[in-house]
Amino acid sequence: MTDILMPALSPTMEEGTLSKWLIKVGDEISAGQVIAEIETDKATMEVEAVDEGKVEAILVDAGTEGVKVNTPIARLEGGASASPATVQAALEAAVAPAAEPVAAAAAVPKPEVRDPEFPEGTPMVKITVRDALRDAMAEEMRRDDAVFLMGEEVAQYQGAYKVSRGLLEEFGDRRVIDTPITEMGFAGIGSGAAMAGLKPIIEFMTFNFAMQAIDHIINSSAKTLYMSGGQIKSSIVFRGPNGAAARVAAQHSQDYSAWYANVPGLKVLAPYDAADAKGLLKAAIRDPNPVVFLEHEMMYGNEFEIPDVEDFVLPIGKAKIQRAGKDVTITAHSRMVGFALKAAEQLAAEGIDVEVINLRTLRPLDTATIIASVKKTNRLVTVEEGWGPCGIGAEVAARVVAEAFDDLDAPPLRVHQEDVPMPYAANLEAMVVPSVEKIVKAVKAVTYR
Amino acid sequence: MARAAKASDSGKKLSNVSKDELLKYYREMVLIRRFEERAGQLYGMGLIGGFCHLYIGQEAVAVGMEAASKDGDQVITGYRDHGHMLAAGMDPKAVMAELTGRAGGSSKGKGGSMHMFDIATGFYGGHGIVGAQVSLGTGLAFSDYYRQNGNVSFTYFGDGAANQGQVYESFNMAQLWKLPVVYVIENNEYAMGTSLARASATVNLSQRGASFGIPGETVDGMDVFAVKDAAERAAEHARSGKGPYILEMKTYRYRGHSMSDPAKYRSKEEVEEVKTTRDPIDHIKTMLQQAGVAEDEIKAIDADVKAIVLEAVEFAQTSPEPDPSELFTDIYTEA
């Protein structure tokens, strides 16, 4: 015999009214047949039979109110369904309290991440950030046929900012692909290709346009490994210029660092100089996870020295002490690292010795390097181009307060974009973005000078 | 193999339908229906949570399409995905256990009804964002094109998703690059509670690719052989390098949009009419009878399917909940 139970018809239903029976004792019923109508607080719903058999008894009369979910409402003869006992056991299992959550996997010690070391006298070469990015892509494309570049104007036009110059010539149009202006579409195509095992580099002309595609970056790429129980890997890089450009106003000047750094499943990198650009982009392309790679338009033309070695790769998750100091720690990323270094020079002349940390990776954030620095300097200023609320600086400050509270000699201060959309007028724009002066002022404030 | 039925009632030319083929499709469709009925029951018992979208009524689409696919082809769909997974050959136990959120589920209990995957059978989800799977499926086709492996991506979406912008972004690129993708629009007439006519300026969805030059046809999605015939034409087109193809499947879902939808936006008579005159399983059952297949043979399949489904139900209830340590796994792949 098989009991028919009062079903839950919504995630929140606990009881309902059995308003009508459509069967009677002695009826032969089949799977899928509508047997009753049930009224919940929201609607009247039909109930279908799952088992076939002859109705032996109606256990709850039509019109009965307040019938609890899982109450037997009718009984069938014969049938070989899940017995009520099994059902009960299963229900108990379902409501059993969950065991205490275990500590985060992050608690498992991991080998320390280190920058590669180069012997004294390693030759250096001068290169722009733009060319360093290009070289990184070219080297990885030579190394692995699964790597390809896709985006607007990346091929024939050689890149809207000329970052992909020469790649079409070397790799052809199978691997360097011009797309229509269709961010959501090609971000989705890239995400799907990554699920199938390719290693796309998806270039956004700027990250402002990636807002049209952010669903694929987060819902399709960042979450799929988890949702699939580890089956579907997404080795994909979303890259392009991020942050403020010059005089392009609100819709073309936004720093998305905090947006992406908020999302588990993504790795988020923000290079400052040419070495970061090359070493981190190569690492990003090789990484088996989705990586958001935030470049800066106003850094593309800047030249830096990088070690002239084969296969220069930097570790993801490792910040760099860009300038050592003992009085104040400044954290910064991307173009703001340069601002922080300039501020540090000015402050040195006034006798304040600033340590500048180039964060490089925003997720996973290298908390250890930041905490070690603050334990030494006892003071923290964070700098970012984005808005302050819920920003990268807010996250750094929260971690420092949580892990080095007793080492702080002053409340941490944040330097960031003013809390307004980017204005167009030159004077207003200059007021909105972080400046060397604002950083100097913040450092003086935390040192009480 | 004995040559058996011709689909006399549908008037389709089915000169080469074997009895074995009939029995195979019958079994696959009945498996989906019985599985979904049980899923509905487990939902009613509180063993399945959240959203649960049943495929009952649409079985001929997934089964007929699968009949035209080859090893290596990919399948991707939206949130009404249980039927496609079973048709693709995924283990009913792993699917049902995912529905109950257990460790034995295909995503270890971390995905649920709308997020299941199985690389072994070429099933790439299971996507909860309406329309997202269209760009992703086009990306799967891009990978086939890039590798020149001769595979095809079968990308399913509903009449509701057919109005999403990214569908047309994908159509454009798929045709521009001649990607091997078959777009299968499962037109079950309702996007949740909104009928096609209330949401779409044009209701012939097979022609939604016309402005990109993508061929399309409307298919009786309640007739597994009509589906299979169309699927073969479409797959051949895509596989031979001619680019995408659109199949609009006229189908119907018997249940509400999800378990908590009483479906008040359509009449009982409308549902009853479809169930009694267009049911895809009744259709093939008639063909089996016409082919002279003994009732006992059909009953044996029914019993077999019931046992498979009950085994899945049992597994889905006895498989343990995921270990708490699983909370922090599968967020990143170790580099």
HADDOCK unambig.tbl for C-alpha pairs under 7 A between the chains (distance, minus, plus):
assign (segid A and resid 7 and name CA) (segid B and resid 44 and name CA) 3.88 0.50 0.50
assign (segid A and resid 7 and name CA) (segid B and resid 45 and name CA) 5.66 0.50 0.50
assign (segid A and resid 8 and name CA) (segid B and resid 43 and name CA) 6.81 0.50 0.50
assign (segid A and resid 8 and name CA) (segid B and resid 44 and name CA) 4.04 0.50 0.50
assign (segid A and resid 8 and name CA) (segid B and resid 45 and name CA) 6.08 0.50 0.50
assign (segid A and resid 8 and name CA) (segid B and resid 46 and name CA) 6.43 0.50 0.50
assign (segid A and resid 9 and name CA) (segid B and resid 44 and name CA) 5.82 0.50 0.50
assign (segid A and resid 9 and name CA) (segid B and resid 259 and name CA) 6.14 0.50 0.50
assign (segid A and resid 9 and name CA) (segid B and resid 260 and name CA) 5.37 0.50 0.50
assign (segid A and resid 10 and name CA) (segid B and resid 259 and name CA) 6.34 0.50 0.50
assign (segid A and resid 10 and name CA) (segid B and resid 260 and name CA) 4.50 0.50 0.50
assign (segid A and resid 11 and name CA) (segid B and resid 49 and name CA) 6.26 0.50 0.50
assign (segid A and resid 11 and name CA) (segid B and resid 50 and name CA) 5.89 0.50 0.50
assign (segid A and resid 32 and name CA) (segid B and resid 37 and name CA) 6.98 0.50 0.50
assign (segid A and resid 43 and name CA) (segid B and resid 262 and name CA) 6.44 0.50 0.50
assign (segid A and resid 44 and name CA) (segid B and resid 262 and name CA) 6.56 0.50 0.50
assign (segid A and resid 45 and name CA) (segid B and resid 262 and name CA) 5.22 0.50 0.50
assign (segid A and resid 50 and name CA) (segid B and resid 37 and name CA) 5.80 0.50 0.50
assign (segid A and resid 50 and name CA) (segid B and resid 38 and name CA) 6.31 0.50 0.50
assign (segid A and resid 50 and name CA) (segid B and resid 41 and name CA) 6.90 0.50 0.50
assign (segid A and resid 70 and name CA) (segid B and resid 45 and name CA) 5.88 0.50 0.50
assign (segid A and resid 90 and name CA) (segid B and resid 317 and name CA) 5.35 0.50 0.50
assign (segid A and resid 90 and name CA) (segid B and resid 318 and name CA) 6.91 0.50 0.50
assign (segid A and resid 91 and name CA) (segid B and resid 47 and name CA) 6.94 0.50 0.50
assign (segid A and resid 94 and name CA) (segid B and resid 47 and name CA) 6.64 0.50 0.50
assign (segid A and resid 99 and name CA) (segid B and resid 324 and name CA) 6.88 0.50 0.50
assign (segid A and resid 101 and name CA) (segid B and resid 324 and name CA) 5.58 0.50 0.50
assign (segid A and resid 102 and name CA) (segid B and resid 324 and name CA) 6.28 0.50 0.50
assign (segid A and resid 102 and name CA) (segid B and resid 325 and name CA) 5.98 0.50 0.50
assign (segid A and resid 104 and name CA) (segid B and resid 328 and name CA) 6.32 0.50 0.50
assign (segid A and resid 105 and name CA) (segid B and resid 328 and name CA) 5.72 0.50 0.50
assign (segid A and resid 182 and name CA) (segid B and resid 169 and name CA) 6.17 0.50 0.50
assign (segid A and resid 184 and name CA) (segid B and resid 166 and name CA) 6.26 0.50 0.50
assign (segid A and resid 185 and name CA) (segid B and resid 135 and name CA) 5.66 0.50 0.50
assign (segid A and resid 185 and name CA) (segid B and resid 166 and name CA) 5.40 0.50 0.50
assign (segid A and resid 185 and name CA) (segid B and resid 169 and name CA) 5.14 0.50 0.50
assign (segid A and resid 185 and name CA) (segid B and resid 170 and name CA) 5.54 0.50 0.50
assign (segid A and resid 188 and name CA) (segid B and resid 135 and name CA) 4.67 0.50 0.50
assign (segid A and resid 188 and name CA) (segid B and resid 136 and name CA) 5.01 0.50 0.50
assign (segid A and resid 188 and name CA) (segid B and resid 139 and name CA) 6.69 0.50 0.50
assign (segid A and resid 189 and name CA) (segid B and resid 135 and name CA) 5.19 0.50 0.50
assign (segid A and resid 189 and name CA) (segid B and resid 136 and name CA) 5.20 0.50 0.50
assign (segid A and resid 189 and name CA) (segid B and resid 138 and name CA) 5.69 0.50 0.50
assign (segid A and resid 189 and name CA) (segid B and resid 139 and name CA) 3.65 0.50 0.50
assign (segid A and resid 190 and name CA) (segid B and resid 139 and name CA) 5.83 0.50 0.50
assign (segid A and resid 191 and name CA) (segid B and resid 136 and name CA) 6.20 0.50 0.50
assign (segid A and resid 191 and name CA) (segid B and resid 139 and name CA) 6.72 0.50 0.50
assign (segid A and resid 192 and name CA) (segid B and resid 136 and name CA) 4.03 0.50 0.50
assign (segid A and resid 192 and name CA) (segid B and resid 137 and name CA) 6.12 0.50 0.50
assign (segid A and resid 192 and name CA) (segid B and resid 139 and name CA) 4.13 0.50 0.50
assign (segid A and resid 192 and name CA) (segid B and resid 140 and name CA) 5.09 0.50 0.50
assign (segid A and resid 193 and name CA) (segid B and resid 139 and name CA) 4.50 0.50 0.50
assign (segid A and resid 193 and name CA) (segid B and resid 140 and name CA) 5.00 0.50 0.50
assign (segid A and resid 193 and name CA) (segid B and resid 142 and name CA) 6.25 0.50 0.50
assign (segid A and resid 193 and name CA) (segid B and resid 143 and name CA) 5.14 0.50 0.50
assign (segid A and resid 196 and name CA) (segid B and resid 140 and name CA) 5.99 0.50 0.50
assign (segid A and resid 196 and name CA) (segid B and resid 143 and name CA) 6.48 0.50 0.50
assign (segid A and resid 198 and name CA) (segid B and resid 143 and name CA) 6.73 0.50 0.50
assign (segid A and resid 225 and name CA) (segid B and resid 330 and name CA) 5.73 0.50 0.50
assign (segid A and resid 225 and name CA) (segid B and resid 331 and name CA) 6.31 0.50 0.50
assign (segid A and resid 226 and name CA) (segid B and resid 110 and name CA) 6.83 0.50 0.50
assign (segid A and resid 226 and name CA) (segid B and resid 330 and name CA) 4.82 0.50 0.50
assign (segid A and resid 226 and name CA) (segid B and resid 331 and name CA) 5.40 0.50 0.50
assign (segid A and resid 227 and name CA) (segid B and resid 107 and name CA) 6.29 0.50 0.50
assign (segid A and resid 227 and name CA) (segid B and resid 110 and name CA) 5.52 0.50 0.50
assign (segid A and resid 227 and name CA) (segid B and resid 111 and name CA) 4.33 0.50 0.50
assign (segid A and resid 227 and name CA) (segid B and resid 115 and name CA) 5.97 0.50 0.50
assign (segid A and resid 228 and name CA) (segid B and resid 107 and name CA) 4.61 0.50 0.50
assign (segid A and resid 228 and name CA) (segid B and resid 111 and name CA) 6.17 0.50 0.50
assign (segid A and resid 228 and name CA) (segid B and resid 115 and name CA) 6.80 0.50 0.50
assign (segid A and resid 228 and name CA) (segid B and resid 116 and name CA) 5.87 0.50 0.50
assign (segid A and resid 228 and name CA) (segid B and resid 117 and name CA) 5.68 0.50 0.50
assign (segid A and resid 229 and name CA) (segid B and resid 107 and name CA) 4.01 0.50 0.50
assign (segid A and resid 229 and name CA) (segid B and resid 108 and name CA) 5.33 0.50 0.50
assign (segid A and resid 229 and name CA) (segid B and resid 110 and name CA) 6.28 0.50 0.50
assign (segid A and resid 229 and name CA) (segid B and resid 330 and name CA) 6.27 0.50 0.50
assign (segid A and resid 230 and name CA) (segid B and resid 330 and name CA) 4.89 0.50 0.50
assign (segid A and resid 264 and name CA) (segid B and resid 331 and name CA) 6.82 0.50 0.50
assign (segid A and resid 265 and name CA) (segid B and resid 331 and name CA) 5.15 0.50 0.50
assign (segid A and resid 265 and name CA) (segid B and resid 332 and name CA) 5.82 0.50 0.50
assign (segid A and resid 287 and name CA) (segid B and resid 335 and name CA) 5.73 0.50 0.50
assign (segid A and resid 288 and name CA) (segid B and resid 333 and name CA) 6.06 0.50 0.50
assign (segid A and resid 288 and name CA) (segid B and resid 335 and name CA) 5.97 0.50 0.50
assign (segid A and resid 289 and name CA) (segid B and resid 332 and name CA) 6.31 0.50 0.50
assign (segid A and resid 289 and name CA) (segid B and resid 333 and name CA) 6.19 0.50 0.50
